[in-house]
Amino acid sequence: MSGSSQVERRAFLRSAAAAVAGAPGLLAQRNPNDKIGVAVVGVGTRGIYLLQQVQECPNTEVRVISDLYEGNIRRAVKTCKNPAVRVEKDWEKAVAAPEVDAVMIATPDFWHAPMSVRAAEARKHVYVEKGLCRTLEEAKAIRKAVRDNGVVLQLGHHQNSDPYFSKAREIVQSGRLGKITLARTYIDRTNAWPEWKFYTAYNIQDVPGDAGPDTIDWERFIRNAPRRPFDVQRFFLWRCWWDYGTGIAGDLMSHQWDGVNMILGMGIPDSVVTHGAHYFWRDGREVPDQWHVMFDYPKQELAVSFNCTFHNRHQGTNTYILGRDGSLEVETRWCQVYEAEWKPEYRERLAKARQAYASIGLDPEKAEVPPVYSMKRGEVEVTNHIRNWIDCIRSGQVPRCGIDRAFEEAVTIVMSVDAYRKERKVRWDPVNEEVV
């Protein structure tokens, strides 16, 4: 079977399986004119953005806001277009509110599973930020609750609703790249301050002046974590500790891996090897500031890699899909296809490029062959990720990053962290659904 045929068959089988697994059990289709009431749980750095986005969707209203820091609540109330919006610090009451049809969860990761499960069991649709959760048991519990109650869950991987990634998937499924055996991804980030050091907004590096035990409900925050005395750093910079998240794996690796999964549909890896380390930022964090992972799919003759560092951003962020007949480069700002360098046509184009460089006095050895395709802005139109979730609530369709894809992401994160902690290769047992 050709590489393009393999990709097309995988994509078809996976979309069909998602439809079979998700569609019949979904809640009854809604009248498009019915207003959907939303609770936003967690309105900090990411949650305030979700609140802004969801209230722009037609016939959608934010009715309940829940957070543990009074500063976040004040900002969210001002941002909300609904003058009657209700504030509820107790997230259980926010989820159970009768005026709420759907819940958006943008809390620290260690709260995702309890909140998602409770919302699904209350038959409320769920939008939850990535990573889905921290453990395999949590992933299974979320999947069961979503399936049993027929709700629409969308995981917050926005690349699924990005036009450049949509075009990349179309190109791959066309067979244009030939047989694909490697996808390479990376995120290199840094600032003058440590990555993840931000408070209520990505551009704020100082603790809010009013943030303290009187304005932060620390007891509620740690109810699902090991007990510790009040720590304003752990509250805001929770990504730096294993108690609350999965480090780079759940925050950044999951984005890049999921983007490749959206394009190739390769699913849970057969095995994973991870190397992580503290090589630069020694600021009290537990989780590494470098994360390097290899995901192997021997049955598909495919490998996927991810590399991340927090001390340099020379390369930035990118994803490469490497086929025999061409290479694809995709990010949220571009989608480009390059001709295979071994082909005679490429060598001819390179010779012409070198001649052109030499003719204007430039070093011909520095000449580069431009891509054979570069997507133009506006060439592909895709509704945004939150609008896709709202549309699926109304239609009963499976969203772009629904529960099956979310489960695959969660398992992959768990495998990566397990491999790092155990300092060995870990494997996925698909029969028993266990990491071994």
C-alpha positions as CSV (number, residue, x, y, z in Angstrom):
1,M,0.0,0.0,0.0
2,S,1.4,3.5,-0.9
3,G,2.2,6.1,1.7
4,S,-0.7,8.3,0.6
5,S,-3.1,5.4,0.7
6,Q,-2.0,4.5,4.2
7,V,-2.6,8.0,5.4
8,E,-6.0,8.3,3.7
9,R,-7.1,4.9,5.2
10,R,-6.0,5.9,8.7
11,A,-7.8,9.2,8.4
12,F,-11.0,7.6,7.2
13,L,-11.0,4.8,9.9
14,R,-10.3,7.3,12.7
15,S,-13.0,9.8,11.6
16,A,-15.4,6.9,11.2
17,A,-14.6,5.5,14.6
18,A,-15.0,8.9,16.2
19,A,-18.4,9.3,14.6
20,V,-19.6,5.8,15.6
21,A,-18.3,6.2,19.2
22,G,-19.4,9.8,19.7
23,A,-22.5,10.6,17.7
24,P,-25.2,8.2,18.8
25,G,-24.8,9.0,22.5
26,L,-24.8,12.7,22.2
27,L,-27.4,14.8,23.9
28,A,-30.4,15.8,21.7
29,Q,-29.7,18.3,19.0
30,R,-30.5,21.9,20.1
31,N,-32.5,24.5,18.3
32,P,-30.1,27.0,16.7
33,N,-32.1,29.8,18.2
34,D,-31.8,28.5,21.8
35,K,-29.3,30.5,23.9
36,I,-26.5,28.4,25.4
37,G,-25.6,29.3,28.9
38,V,-22.0,28.9,29.8
39,A,-20.0,28.7,33.1
40,V,-16.3,29.7,32.9
41,V,-14.3,28.0,35.6
42,G,-10.9,29.6,36.0
43,V,-10.7,33.1,34.5
44,G,-7.0,33.7,34.9
45,T,-4.5,34.1,32.1
46,R,-6.1,31.7,29.7
47,G,-9.6,31.7,31.1
48,I,-10.2,35.4,30.4
49,Y,-9.4,34.8,26.7
50,L,-11.9,31.9,26.6
51,L,-14.5,34.0,28.2
52,Q,-14.0,36.7,25.6
53,Q,-14.1,34.2,22.7
54,V,-17.2,32.2,23.8
55,Q,-19.4,35.3,24.3
56,E,-18.7,36.3,20.7
57,C,-20.5,33.1,19.6
58,P,-24.1,33.6,18.4
59,N,-26.8,32.9,21.0
60,T,-24.3,32.2,23.7
61,E,-24.2,33.8,27.1
62,V,-21.7,33.6,30.0
63,R,-23.9,33.1,33.1
64,V,-21.5,32.0,35.8
65,I,-17.9,32.9,36.5
66,S,-15.8,30.9,39.0
67,D,-12.3,31.6,40.2
68,L,-10.3,31.5,43.5
69,Y,-8.6,34.9,43.1
70,E,-10.6,38.0,43.6
71,G,-8.5,40.0,41.1
72,N,-9.4,37.5,38.3
73,I,-13.1,37.7,39.3
74,R,-13.2,41.5,39.1
75,R,-11.6,41.5,35.7
76,A,-13.9,38.8,34.4
77,V,-17.0,40.5,35.6
78,K,-15.9,43.7,33.8
79,T,-15.1,41.7,30.6
80,C,-18.4,39.8,30.6
81,K,-21.2,41.2,28.4
82,N,-23.9,39.7,30.6
83,P,-24.7,42.3,33.4
84,A,-26.5,39.6,35.3
85,V,-23.5,37.2,35.4
86,R,-23.2,35.3,38.7
87,V,-19.9,34.8,40.6
88,E,-19.4,31.5,42.3
89,K,-16.2,30.5,44.0
90,D,-17.5,27.0,44.6
91,W,-16.9,25.3,41.2
92,E,-19.3,22.5,42.0
93,K,-22.1,25.0,42.3
94,A,-21.0,26.7,39.1
95,V,-21.1,23.4,37.2
96,A,-24.4,22.4,38.7
97,A,-26.2,25.7,38.1
98,P,-29.5,25.1,36.2
99,E,-28.9,28.0,33.9
100,V,-25.7,26.5,32.7
101,D,-25.6,24.2,29.6
102,A,-21.9,24.1,29.0
103,V,-18.7,24.5,31.1
104,M,-15.4,25.9,30.1
105,I,-12.5,24.8,32.3
106,A,-9.3,26.8,32.3
107,T,-7.9,25.9,35.8
108,P,-4.5,24.4,36.6
109,D,-4.3,20.9,35.1
110,F,-4.7,19.0,38.4
111,W,-8.4,20.2,38.5
112,H,-9.3,19.3,34.9
113,A,-10.4,15.7,35.7
114,P,-12.7,16.3,38.7
115,M,-14.3,19.3,37.0
116,S,-14.7,17.6,33.6
117,V,-16.2,14.4,35.1
118,R,-18.6,16.4,37.4
119,A,-19.7,18.6,34.4
120,A,-20.3,15.5,32.2
121,E,-22.2,13.7,34.9
122,A,-24.4,16.8,35.2
123,R,-24.9,16.5,31.4
124,K,-23.2,19.8,30.7
125,H,-21.0,20.1,27.6
126,V,-17.3,20.6,28.3
127,Y,-14.5,22.7,26.9
128,V,-11.3,22.0,28.7
129,E,-7.9,23.4,28.2
130,K,-4.9,21.2,27.4
131,G,-3.4,19.0,28.7
132,L,-6.5,17.0,29.4
133,C,-5.3,15.7,32.7
134,R,-2.3,14.3,34.7
135,T,-2.9,10.5,34.9
136,L,-4.2,7.6,32.9
137,E,-6.9,6.9,35.5
138,E,-8.1,10.5,35.1
139,A,-8.2,10.2,31.3
140,K,-10.3,7.0,31.6
141,A,-12.7,8.6,34.0
142,I,-13.2,11.7,31.8
143,R,-13.8,9.5,28.7
144,K,-16.3,7.3,30.6
145,A,-18.2,10.3,31.9
146,V,-18.4,12.0,28.5
147,R,-19.5,8.8,26.7
148,D,-22.0,7.7,29.3
149,N,-23.7,11.1,29.4
150,G,-23.5,12.0,25.7
151,V,-22.0,15.4,26.1
152,V,-19.7,17.3,23.7
153,L,-16.1,17.6,24.9
154,Q,-13.7,19.8,23.1
155,L,-10.0,19.8,24.2
156,G,-8.3,23.2,23.8
157,H,-5.8,22.3,21.1
158,H,-6.4,25.2,18.7
159,Q,-4.3,23.8,15.9
160,N,-7.2,21.6,15.1
161,S,-9.1,24.8,14.1
162,D,-6.1,26.6,12.5
163,P,-6.3,27.1,8.6
164,Y,-2.6,26.3,8.1
165,F,-2.9,22.9,9.9
166,S,-6.1,22.2,8.0
167,K,-4.3,22.8,4.7
168,A,-1.4,20.6,5.9
169,R,-3.7,17.7,6.5
170,E,-5.2,18.2,3.1
171,I,-1.8,18.1,1.5
172,V,-0.7,15.0,3.4
173,Q,-3.9,13.2,2.5
174,S,-3.5,14.0,-1.1
175,G,-0.3,11.9,-1.2
176,R,1.8,14.8,-2.4
177,L,4.6,14.1,0.1
178,G,4.8,10.3,-0.6
179,K,5.6,7.9,2.2
180,I,6.0,9.7,5.5
181,T,8.3,8.2,8.1
182,L,9.2,11.1,10.3
183,A,7.5,14.2,11.8
184,R,9.8,16.5,13.7
185,T,8.5,19.2,16.1
186,Y,10.0,21.7,18.4
187,I,9.3,24.7,20.6
188,D,12.2,26.9,21.7
189,R,11.3,29.7,24.0
190,T,12.9,32.2,26.3
191,N,12.5,35.7,27.7
192,A,14.6,37.9,30.0
193,W,12.7,36.1,32.7
194,P,12.0,32.4,33.2
195,E,9.4,30.8,30.9
196,W,6.1,30.4,32.8
197,K,6.8,33.4,35.1
198,F,3.6,35.4,34.5
199,Y,0.7,36.5,36.7
200,T,-2.9,36.9,35.4
201,A,-1.5,37.8,31.9
202,Y,1.4,36.6,29.9
203,N,3.0,40.1,29.9
204,I,2.8,40.6,33.7
205,Q,5.9,39.4,35.5
206,D,5.2,40.8,39.0
207,V,2.9,39.3,41.6
208,P,-0.4,41.4,41.8
209,G,-0.2,43.8,44.8
210,D,-3.4,42.4,46.3
211,A,-2.6,38.7,45.9
212,G,-2.5,37.1,49.3
213,P,-4.3,34.7,51.7
214,D,-7.2,37.3,52.0
215,T,-7.8,37.4,48.2
216,I,-6.9,33.8,47.2
217,D,-8.8,30.8,48.4
218,W,-5.8,28.6,49.0
219,E,-7.8,25.9,50.8
220,R,-10.0,25.3,47.8
221,F,-7.0,25.4,45.5
222,I,-5.1,22.6,47.3
223,R,-8.1,20.4,48.0
224,N,-7.1,18.1,45.2
225,A,-3.3,18.2,45.9
226,P,-0.9,17.6,48.7
227,R,-1.4,20.1,51.6
228,R,1.0,22.9,51.8
229,P,1.1,26.3,53.5
230,F,-0.1,29.3,51.3
231,D,2.3,29.9,48.5
232,V,1.5,32.7,46.0
233,Q,4.1,31.3,43.5
234,R,2.6,27.9,43.4
235,F,-0.9,29.4,42.9
236,F,0.1,31.5,39.9
237,L,3.2,29.5,38.6
238,W,1.7,26.1,39.1
239,R,3.2,24.7,35.9
240,C,6.6,24.5,37.6
241,W,5.6,21.8,40.0
242,W,4.5,18.1,39.5
243,D,1.7,18.4,42.1
244,Y,-0.3,20.5,39.7
245,G,0.7,19.7,36.1
246,T,2.9,17.7,33.8
247,G,5.5,20.4,32.9
248,I,6.5,20.9,29.3
249,A,4.8,17.6,28.4
250,G,1.2,18.8,29.0
251,D,1.8,22.5,28.3
252,L,3.8,22.6,25.0
253,M,4.6,19.1,23.8
254,S,0.9,18.2,23.8
255,H,0.3,21.1,21.3
256,Q,2.9,19.9,18.8
257,W,2.1,16.2,19.1
258,D,-1.6,16.9,18.8
259,G,-1.0,19.0,15.7
260,V,0.8,16.1,14.1
261,N,-2.0,13.7,15.2
262,M,-4.5,16.1,13.6
263,I,-2.6,15.9,10.3
264,L,-1.5,12.3,10.3
265,G,-4.0,10.5,12.6
266,M,-1.3,8.2,14.0
267,G,-2.9,7.9,17.5
268,I,-1.3,6.7,20.7
269,P,2.4,5.8,20.2
270,D,3.6,2.2,20.6
271,S,6.5,3.4,22.7
272,V,8.0,6.6,24.1
273,V,11.5,7.7,25.2
274,T,12.0,11.0,27.1
275,H,15.0,13.0,28.2
276,G,14.4,16.0,30.4
277,A,16.7,18.1,32.5
278,H,17.3,21.4,34.4
279,Y,20.0,23.0,32.3
280,F,19.4,26.7,32.7
281,W,16.5,28.0,34.9
282,R,17.3,27.0,38.5
283,D,14.6,29.0,40.1
284,G,13.0,26.4,42.4
285,R,10.9,24.6,39.8
286,E,10.6,20.8,39.9
287,V,9.9,20.2,36.2
288,P,12.7,20.3,33.6
289,D,13.4,23.3,31.4
290,Q,14.3,21.0,28.5
291,W,12.1,18.2,27.2
292,H,13.1,15.8,24.4
293,V,10.9,13.0,23.3
294,M,10.7,10.3,20.6
295,F,7.4,8.6,19.8
296,D,7.6,5.4,17.8
297,Y,5.0,3.8,15.6
298,P,6.6,0.7,14.1
299,K,3.4,-0.7,12.6
300,Q,3.0,2.5,10.7
301,E,6.7,2.9,9.9
302,L,6.6,6.3,11.5
303,A,8.5,8.2,14.2
304,V,7.5,11.6,15.7
305,S,9.9,13.7,17.7
306,F,9.6,16.8,20.0
307,N,12.3,19.0,21.4
308,C,12.0,22.0,23.7
309,T,14.3,24.4,25.5
310,F,13.6,27.5,27.6
311,H,16.9,29.3,27.2
312,N,17.0,30.2,23.5
313,R,14.4,31.0,20.8
314,H,16.5,31.0,17.7
315,Q,14.5,28.3,16.0
316,G,11.2,29.2,17.6
317,T,8.3,26.8,16.9
318,N,7.8,24.6,13.9
319,T,6.5,21.2,12.7
320,Y,8.0,19.3,9.8
321,I,6.3,16.4,8.1
322,L,9.0,14.6,6.1
323,G,8.0,12.5,3.2
324,R,10.0,10.7,0.5
325,D,8.6,13.0,-2.3
326,G,8.5,16.3,-0.4
327,S,8.6,18.0,3.0
328,L,5.9,20.1,4.7
329,E,6.6,22.8,7.2
330,V,3.6,24.1,9.2
331,E,3.0,26.5,12.0
332,T,0.2,28.8,13.0
333,R,1.6,31.4,10.5
334,W,2.5,29.3,7.5
335,C,2.2,26.1,5.6
336,Q,4.8,25.4,3.0
337,V,5.8,22.4,0.8
338,Y,9.4,21.8,-0.4
339,E,10.5,19.5,-3.2
340,A,12.5,16.4,-2.3
341,E,16.2,17.3,-2.5
342,W,17.1,14.0,-4.2
343,K,15.0,14.7,-7.3
344,P,16.6,16.0,-10.5
345,E,14.0,18.8,-10.6
346,Y,15.3,20.1,-7.3
347,R,18.9,20.0,-8.4
348,E,18.0,22.0,-11.5
349,R,16.2,24.7,-9.4
350,L,19.2,24.9,-7.1
351,A,21.5,25.4,-10.0
352,K,19.4,28.3,-11.2
353,A,19.2,29.8,-7.7
354,R,23.0,29.7,-7.4
355,Q,23.4,31.4,-10.8
356,A,21.0,34.1,-9.8
357,Y,23.0,34.7,-6.5
358,A,26.3,34.8,-8.4
359,S,24.9,37.3,-10.9
360,I,24.3,39.9,-8.2
361,G,27.5,39.2,-6.4
362,L,26.2,37.0,-3.6
363,D,27.8,33.8,-2.5
364,P,26.1,31.0,-4.6
365,E,26.7,28.5,-1.8
366,K,24.1,30.4,0.3
367,A,21.4,30.1,-2.3
368,E,18.2,28.5,-1.2
369,V,15.5,26.9,-3.2
370,P,12.1,28.4,-2.3
371,P,9.1,26.2,-1.5
372,V,7.0,24.8,-4.3
373,Y,3.9,25.8,-2.4
374,S,3.3,28.5,0.2
375,M,-0.2,29.0,1.6
376,K,-1.6,32.5,1.4
377,R,-3.5,34.0,4.3
378,G,-7.2,33.6,3.8
379,E,-6.8,30.7,1.3
380,V,-8.5,28.3,3.8
381,E,-11.3,29.4,6.1
382,V,-11.9,27.6,9.4
383,T,-14.2,28.5,12.3
384,N,-12.3,29.1,15.5
385,H,-12.0,26.3,18.1
386,I,-14.6,27.6,20.6
387,R,-17.1,28.3,17.8
388,N,-16.6,24.7,16.6
389,W,-17.5,23.5,20.1
390,I,-20.6,25.6,20.3
391,D,-21.7,24.5,16.8
392,C,-21.3,20.9,17.7
393,I,-23.4,21.4,20.9
394,R,-26.1,22.6,18.6
395,S,-25.7,20.0,15.8
396,G,-24.7,16.9,17.8
397,Q,-21.6,16.4,15.7
398,V,-18.2,15.4,17.0
399,P,-15.9,18.4,17.5
400,R,-12.4,18.7,16.0
401,C,-10.6,17.6,19.2
402,G,-13.3,15.5,20.8
403,I,-13.0,12.9,23.5
404,D,-11.3,10.2,21.5
405,R,-8.6,12.6,20.4
406,A,-8.4,14.0,23.9
407,F,-7.8,10.5,25.3
408,E,-5.0,9.9,22.8
409,E,-3.4,13.2,23.9
410,A,-3.7,12.3,27.6
411,V,-2.1,8.9,27.2
412,T,0.7,10.3,25.2
413,I,1.5,12.9,27.9
414,V,1.4,10.2,30.6
415,M,3.8,8.0,28.6
416,S,6.2,10.9,28.1
417,V,6.3,11.7,31.8
418,D,6.5,8.0,32.8
419,A,9.4,7.5,30.5
420,Y,11.2,10.5,32.0
421,R,10.6,9.4,35.6
422,K,11.4,5.8,35.1
423,E,14.4,6.6,32.9
424,R,13.5,4.0,30.3
425,K,11.3,3.3,27.2
426,V,7.7,2.8,28.1
427,R,5.1,1.1,25.9
428,W,1.3,1.3,25.4
429,D,-0.7,-1.9,25.9
430,P,-3.8,-1.2,23.7
431,V,-5.6,-4.4,24.9
432,N,-5.5,-3.6,28.6
433,E,-5.1,0.1,28.1
434,E,-2.1,0.4,30.3
435,V,1.4,2.0,30.1
436,V,4.0,-0.7,30.6
